[in-house]
Amino acid sequence: MSAAVLLDRLDKVRARGPGQWSACCPAHDDKGPSLSVKETADGRVLLHCFAGCEVDEVTAAVGLDLADLFPPRETSGAPLQRRHLLPAGQALELIHDEGQLIAVAGVNIAHKVTLTDADLDRVLQAAGRISALLDGVRL
């Protein structure tokens, strides 16, 4: 299932960056968006309700199962393709650059400088890029 199937069943959906959205949680009486939705590069859909609802409560509230949050398994017998991983130095450089952008935005906010919608979108994009890079790290 793609995130689009879930997003179509949610209210007050707003894009927060590449593959990231916020919406009202269907598992509780939500007045403002408290549900975070992220679609990973490998097709998984990740959910987090900041009010504390469990993922299975959220999926049940929109008529889905937990299994619907994961891509179908390959059954062709073909070997799974490996994700393209960046060399560590390049990944660290990208994390540094995106972190600097987030830090500048934080300083602006601390000094009561209002971020434009474009600035906020870029900060969210930076956070998404850092998350995507971390998805490729094996510990």
N, C-alpha and C positions, 0 to 999 in steps of 0.2 A: 504494500500500500504506500502511496506517496502521501506526503504531508497534506496535499491539496484535499484529499478525501476527508481527513480530520478537520481541516480548516473550514470546509464548507458547512460543517455541523456546529461551528462555534460562533459566538457573538462578539462584536467589537474587535475583530481581528485587525492587527496593525503590524506591518513589516517592521522588523527591528534590525535588519541587516541581511546579508545573503544567507538564505536558508533558516532564518530566525524570525519568529513572530511572538506577539503577546495577544491574549484574548481573555474574555471572561471565562472563568472555570465553570463548566456545566455541573460539577458535582456539589456545588454549594451556591447559596444566594449571593452571587458576585455582582457588586455594583460597578467596580472598576476592574480592568484587566489584571488578574493575578496569576494567570497561567502562562508559562513560558513554553514555547514549542520550538524545537530545532530538528531539522532534517540533516543527517550526516552524509558525508560523501558516499558511504556504502549503502545508503537507503534506509537506515534506521530512523525512526521518529522518536525523539526524546521529549519527555514532558516533565514539568515541575510546577506544582501549584504552591505559590508562596504563602497561601493560607493554610497549607498542611494537608490537603487532600492527597490520598494515595493514587498512584497511576491507574490501578485497576478500577478505582471509583470514577475517575475521569473517563476512562474508555467505556465503562458500562453506562455512564450517563448519556453517551452519544451513540449507543448501540454497537460498540466495537469490542473486540477482545484484545488482550495483551499481544497475542500473536500477530494482530493486524499492524502493530507498530514496527514489525521487522519485514525485510524483503523476503520473498519466497526463496527457499533453498534451491541451489543448483542440483538438478537430478540428471543432467546429461552425462555424467561420468567424466566430463572434461575437467582438467585441473583448474582450481580457482586462480584467477589472476591476482598477482601481487599489486598492492597499491604502490604508486610512485612516491618514494620518500626522498625528501631533499637531503643533501649532505648536511651534517650537523652545523657546520659553520654558517651555511646559507640560512638555515632555519633560525639560528640564533640572531643573525643579522636582521631578519624580517621581524622577529619578535621584538628586538630592540627598537627598530624603527616604529612599529605599531605602538609599542609601549610608550615611546616618547610622545607620539601624537595624543595618546590617552592622558599622559601626564600634563601636557600643555592645556588640554581641555579641563582637567581637574584644577589647575592653577587659575584658569579663567573663571571657573565656577566659584572657587574660593574667594576671588576678588569681585564677586557679584556681576561678572560679565555674562550676559545671557547668550547661550549658544543658539545659532540659527538652526533651522531644520536641517540644512545641508551639513552644518558642523556636527549635529547630533547623529545624522545618518553616517557620516564618515567615522565618528567614534565607534558606533555600533559595528560598522564594517571592520574596523581595526580589531575589535574584540572578537568578531567572528573569525577573522583570519588567524588570530592567535589560537583560538579554540580548534580550528581546522588543523593547524600545525601540530597541536598537542594530540589530536586524534591519531596522528601518524607516529607518535613516539611509543616505543616499547620499553617498559621498565623491567 
